[in-house]
């Protein structure tokens, strides 16, 4: 669920018309291919219960729709917020259904769920231990992946978004307080906070283990979006750049396979080397009356995936771009595609 509200709109959902092949999920289960798959999470419409999972088979770029339902014969739930691949399992964070559904990457069949959340946003894990950020709970949850149980909660002030687990520390985007919270990943104790810009929502690390934080900004408060580089050793902000204008709220920070180029959405799609000291003058992908909604970088194929939500009612259009900026292909996925993950057997 995005924080900017999406109205409960009605309308037709159009069939895909694209240069990649789309077909019914006829030969289920779909085995993973040597080239791997792209897992495409579509939120659906809030309170409609029409979230779904699309799978792109990279061996022949065939699109398989509504995969979770095809595998399990029950709906995934309301608002698929994010997807996480960990130790041969896929974790689907279903925000408004207050759960994390666990599926097999071999056949997409449910392996159970983790329940007891208020409004889960993202999961990160090492071994059998995981952390889950929440929107309404004023907490980060600690989860045992073996028992599939919440074992404890770390109290934080306000809304938590994306997280980064680095050097045995958990860095949490505390969007409502303009902070990056630092939690000891062993003791689960909040140890520090770092002030950044308005509404930090995305976080990643580069090839030198510098932390990059994208702050959404605020149109109502007339605060620009911003990008911050944090030294993970000292816990200090070493670089702060303003992005775009008030109307172009920023989101969806990701990084390429070499961890040397950052990408994000601020109306257009921007790309910037981590060595840069100023914002790019021109977009990487121009917005031509599109509604850019999500980004993901495929580290194996070297492709950037860009989701266009169009009108928030019909199926999203997904674009595949080479790192050079060349368009490699496009296809349709579910309604309000909001997250990409990548699996290779």
Phi and psi in degrees as a GROMACS rama.xvg file:
@    title "Ramachandran Plot"
@    xaxis  label "Phi"
@    yaxis  label "Psi"
@TYPE xy
-77.0073  154.7  UNK-2
-75.5526  -35.3235  UNK-3
-70.054  129.226  UNK-4
-72.27  145.104  UNK-5
-110.53  119.987  UNK-6
-61.9966  156.492  UNK-7
-82.1531  83.1061  UNK-8
-91.173  154.722  UNK-9
-116.555  153.12  UNK-10
163.855  -178.466  UNK-11
-84.3267  146.643  UNK-12
-104.509  117.116  UNK-13
-85.205  147.6  UNK-14
-71.0432  155.258  UNK-15
-65.0829  141.338  UNK-16
-135.85  102.156  UNK-17
-156.66  175.195  UNK-18
-91.1062  -6.62494  UNK-19
-97.7494  152.626  UNK-20
-79.9993  138.284  UNK-21
-125.687  140.826  UNK-22
-150.427  160.626  UNK-23
-62.9306  158.049  UNK-24
-80.4803  67.5253  UNK-25
-78.4339  -38.6641  UNK-26
-100.565  46.6744  UNK-27
-73.0206  141.711  UNK-28
-80.1394  152.377  UNK-29
-87.6454  114.376  UNK-30
-74.0818  146.901  UNK-31
-62.3429  144.417  UNK-32
-99.6765  163.551  UNK-33
-59.2632  -32.7257  UNK-34
-79.2491  -10.4742  UNK-35
86.9035  -178.102  UNK-36
-133.605  158.339  UNK-37
-104.558  126.504  UNK-38
-97.6665  121.236  UNK-39
-118.974  112.05  UNK-40
-96.626  124.084  UNK-41
-111.821  127.388  UNK-42
-63.6782  -34.7283  UNK-43
76.9404  -164.948  UNK-44
-100.42  138.719  UNK-45
-54.9248  125.348  UNK-46
73.0852  9.17308  UNK-47
-93.7684  -14.7729  UNK-48
64.0393  30.4867  UNK-49
-114.634  30.4754  UNK-50
-64.5201  147.624  UNK-51
-151.985  167.932  UNK-52
-116.522  124.183  UNK-53
-106.199  142.778  UNK-54
-121.576  128.183  UNK-55
-104.088  114.882  UNK-56
-80.2158  113.19  UNK-57
-78.4918  -7.93946  UNK-58
-70.5389  -31.0185  UNK-59
-141.649  10.3048  UNK-60
54.1167  45.1373  UNK-61
-92.1008  138.068  UNK-62
-101.854  128.422  UNK-63
-115.546  124.351  UNK-64
-100.82  152.171  UNK-65
50.6451  48.8184  UNK-66
-67.1337  -40.3357  UNK-67
-60.3735  -45.2953  UNK-68
-65.6291  -40.7988  UNK-69
-61.2068  -36.6921  UNK-70
-80.2247  -31.1229  UNK-71
-118.088  -15.081  UNK-72
60.8605  26.9061  UNK-73
-144.335  153.063  UNK-74
-71.1547  148.571  UNK-75
-65.4513  -40.5677  UNK-76
135.328  -156.039  UNK-77
-110.062  112.08  UNK-78
71.9599  92.3807  UNK-79
-78.1939  104.351  UNK-80
-79.9263  -46.494  UNK-81
-156.708  165.235  UNK-82
-129.638  140.256  UNK-83
-139.228  130.293  UNK-84
-104.829  126.825  UNK-85
-152.956  122.628  UNK-86
46.986  56.2967  UNK-87
63.0267  29.9586  UNK-88
-138.447  151.192  UNK-89
-113.004  128.194  UNK-90
-108.539  120.251  UNK-91
-106.477  112.24  UNK-92
-88.7544  111.753  UNK-93
-107.711  99.3704  UNK-94
-59.2292  -61.7295  UNK-95
-76.7494  -14.837  UNK-96
-88.8792  -2.45157  UNK-97
60.1905  41.3411  UNK-98
-149.805  166.804  UNK-99
-122.026  118.589  UNK-100
-92.0269  134.441  UNK-101
-108.931  128.192  UNK-102
-129.819  158.945  UNK-103
-83.506  134.843  UNK-104
-73.8156  -9.23784  UNK-105
-77.9294  -39.2606  UNK-106
-142.63  2.91939  UNK-107
66.9386  15.9927  UNK-108
-79.4244  141.721  UNK-109
-64.4879  134.722  UNK-110
-105.523  9.37143  UNK-111
119.971  -179.498  UNK-112
-139.836  159.334  UNK-113
-109.105  124.82  UNK-114
-120.119  177.164  UNK-115
98.9584  7.60361  UNK-116
-85.9069  163.966  UNK-117
-95.5276  -46.9223  UNK-118
-163.232  69.8052  UNK-119
-65.3874  143.928  UNK-120
-116.277  -50.0688  UNK-121
-149.435  149.619  UNK-122
-122.227  139.161  UNK-123
-131.708  149.858  UNK-124
-149.539  154.653  UNK-125
-139.583  126.843  UNK-126
60.3627  -131.987  UNK-127
-95.3854  2.81542  UNK-128
-103.736  136.014  UNK-129
-136.476  155.855  UNK-130
-119.32  142.535  UNK-131
-128.442  125.602  UNK-132
-84.2125  153.152  UNK-133
-132.095  156.032  UNK-134
-90.1749  -51.2151  UNK-135
-97.8333  -9.66159  UNK-136
-86.3119  -10.0612  UNK-137
54.5145  41.0492  UNK-138
-161.03  154.146  UNK-139
-107.107  129.105  UNK-140
-89.7183  143.305  UNK-141
-104.16  129.689  UNK-142
-126.101  137.297  UNK-143
-92.6278  113.849  UNK-144
-73.8625  -18.421  UNK-145
-75.5658  -48.765  UNK-146
-83.1162  -13.1051  UNK-147
59.144  42.0965  UNK-148
-126.975  146.042  UNK-149
-74.6796  122.61  UNK-150
-98.7315  -25.7536  UNK-151
-165.555  172.254  UNK-152
-131.214  141.618  UNK-153
-105.936  113.941  UNK-154
-70.4347  131.286  UNK-155
-135.564  158.852  UNK-156
-87.1078  95.7718  UNK-157
100.35  -161.215  UNK-158
-74.1988  128.692  UNK-159
-109.098  137.683  UNK-160
-115.606  -127.633  UNK-161
-67.2815  156.303  UNK-162
-133.2  158.167  UNK-163
-135.67  127.248  UNK-164
-100.855  112.303  UNK-165
-145.208  129.833  UNK-166
52.2128  43.4943  UNK-167
60.6195  24.2863  UNK-168
-123.609  145.71  UNK-169
-106.05  120.889  UNK-170
-102.572  122.258  UNK-171
-117.161  127.617  UNK-172
-74.3296  104.62  UNK-173
-93.1906  81.5326  UNK-174
-62.2262  -36.2787  UNK-175
-74.8577  -15.4693  UNK-176
-116.808  5.93965  UNK-177
57.6962  39.9647  UNK-178
-129.799  154.605  UNK-179
-105.622  117.425  UNK-180
-88.926  140.962  UNK-181
-113.057  120.921  UNK-182
-119.018  133.729  UNK-183
-68.8667  117.025  UNK-184
-74.0642  -10.7461  UNK-185
-90.5445  -46.6415  UNK-186
-93.8142  -11.6485  UNK-187
63.5676  30.9207  UNK-188
-105.506  132.953  UNK-189
-72.4239  117.687  UNK-190
-110.339  -21.0947  UNK-191
-163.827  167.926  UNK-192
-145.147  149.038  UNK-193
-125.529  125.034  UNK-194
-79.2888  130.65  UNK-195
-128.604  -152.024  UNK-196
-87.4769  -167.229  UNK-197
-72.8186  122.56  UNK-198
58.1618  69.9188  UNK-199
-65.2405  125.52  UNK-200
-125.955  -22.2274  UNK-201
-132.335  146.503  UNK-202
-148.508  143.078  UNK-203
-154.52  175.636  UNK-204
-127.1  147.777  UNK-205
-97.3371  -171.104  UNK-206
-71.6794  -11.4782  UNK-207
-105.803  12.6832  UNK-208
62.1678  25.7399  UNK-209
-76.777  145.927  UNK-210
-98.1129  133.576  UNK-211
-115.858  132.383  UNK-212
-124.97  129.332  UNK-213
-103.689  125.315  UNK-214
-106.626  130.654  UNK-215
-61.4596  -36.3648  UNK-216
83.871  -179.852  UNK-217
-145.589  115.588  UNK-218
-66.6117  -42.4247  UNK-219
-66.1194  -34.3544  UNK-220
-94.3154  1.22417  UNK-221
54.3449  48.8411  UNK-222
-113.181  126.397  UNK-223
-65.889  147.882  UNK-224
-58.8562  157.219  UNK-225
-150.397  157.293  UNK-226
-123.37  131.456  UNK-227
-126.892  136.578  UNK-228
-107.554  123.386  UNK-229
-114.021  131.454  UNK-230
-77.2073  115.85  UNK-231
-69.6254  -25.4973  UNK-232
-75.7204  -49.1631  UNK-233
-86.4491  -20.7166  UNK-234
70.6773  34.1224  UNK-235
-120.115  151.885  UNK-236
-83.6293  114.823  UNK-237
-94.4008  -19.8841  UNK-238
-150.537  134.779  UNK-239
-134.637  124.87  UNK-240
-124.768  138.644  UNK-241
-86.2672  139.21  UNK-242
-119.784  127.376  UNK-243
66.2235  -154.091  UNK-244
-124.912  176.533  UNK-245
-55.1952  -38.8597  UNK-246
-74.5432  -17.8018  UNK-247
-102.285  69.4192  UNK-248
-59.7199  141.785  UNK-249
-98.8123  151.478  UNK-250
-165.959  171.63  UNK-251
65.2674  48.6664  UNK-252
-69.6702  131.502  UNK-253
-145.379  173.2  UNK-254
-138.31  153.379  UNK-255
-77.2151  178.292  UNK-256
-63.4521  -36.9435  UNK-257
-77.7523  -5.60829  UNK-258
57.7151  41.4675  UNK-259
-123.567  -8.93957  UNK-260
-132.09  126.974  UNK-261
-94.9279  148.37  UNK-262
-132.729  146.225  UNK-263
-159.315  167.659  UNK-264
-105.825  128.951  UNK-265
-145.055  77.7485  UNK-266
69.8615  -64.9619  UNK-267
-87.6338  179.108  UNK-268
-102.535  128.886  UNK-269
-112.67  152.534  UNK-270
-131.07  140.339  UNK-271
-149.23  130.732  UNK-272
-63.6938  147.163  UNK-273
-69.0833  -14.8943  UNK-274
-82.3168  -8.84836  UNK-275
-69.7042  152.608  UNK-276
-119.928  6.39376  UNK-277
-148.022  160.148  UNK-278
-67.505  149.913  UNK-279
-63.5788  141.947  UNK-280
-75.9982  -29.9911  UNK-281
-127.827  152.112  UNK-282
-68.4506  157.559  UNK-283
-78.739  -42.0122  UNK-284
-129.984  123.313  UNK-285
-78.7635  142.884  UNK-286
-83.2549  114.863  UNK-287
-109.328  71.695  UNK-288
63.1709  28.9578  UNK-289
-100.303  168.111  UNK-290
-117.417  80.6994  UNK-291
-66.1979  126.729  UNK-292
-125.899  -28.003  UNK-293
-153.132  153.602  UNK-294
-133.669  152.743  UNK-295
-159.19  141.586  UNK-296
-110.533  124.031  UNK-297
-84.8861  108.654  UNK-298
-69.3  -24.8101  UNK-299
-80.7174  -43.7684  UNK-300
-87.0591  -14.4622  UNK-301
66.9203  38.7758  UNK-302
-120.618  143.899  UNK-303
-99.7644  126.053  UNK-304
-99.5693  128.905  UNK-305
-123.024  126.669  UNK-306
-102.014  132.021  UNK-307
-109.868  114.069  UNK-308
-75.2018  -8.68431  UNK-309
59.2264  -100.675  UNK-310
-116.381  13.9063  UNK-311
67.3915  9.18439  UNK-312
-119.784  -50.7666  UNK-313
-81.8063  173.058  UNK-314
-61.2211  146.088  UNK-315
-71.4095  151.359  UNK-316
-100.208  131.665  UNK-317
-110.953  129.102  UNK-318
-110.723  140.462  UNK-319
-111.206  120.276  UNK-320
-117.744  136.551  UNK-321
-71.0215  159.941  UNK-322
-61.6263  -21.0679  UNK-323
-74.2345  -15.2922  UNK-324
102.874  -5.27782  UNK-325
-72.2392  138.578  UNK-326
-78.6884  120.356  UNK-327
-93.4352  -21.7361  UNK-328
167.452  172.908  UNK-329
-153.251  154.443  UNK-330
-161.838  169.202  UNK-331
-97.2384  146.642  UNK-332
-127.659  -156.044  UNK-333
-79.2102  -172.059  UNK-334
-77.7126  128.229  UNK-335
57.7344  59.5963  UNK-336
-60.5564  122.393  UNK-337
-123.859  -3.80837  UNK-338
-158.102  146.484  UNK-339
-124.609  141.47  UNK-340
-139.908  162.967  UNK-341
-132.735  131.929  UNK-342
-127.166  132.36  UNK-343
-132.513  125.062  UNK-344
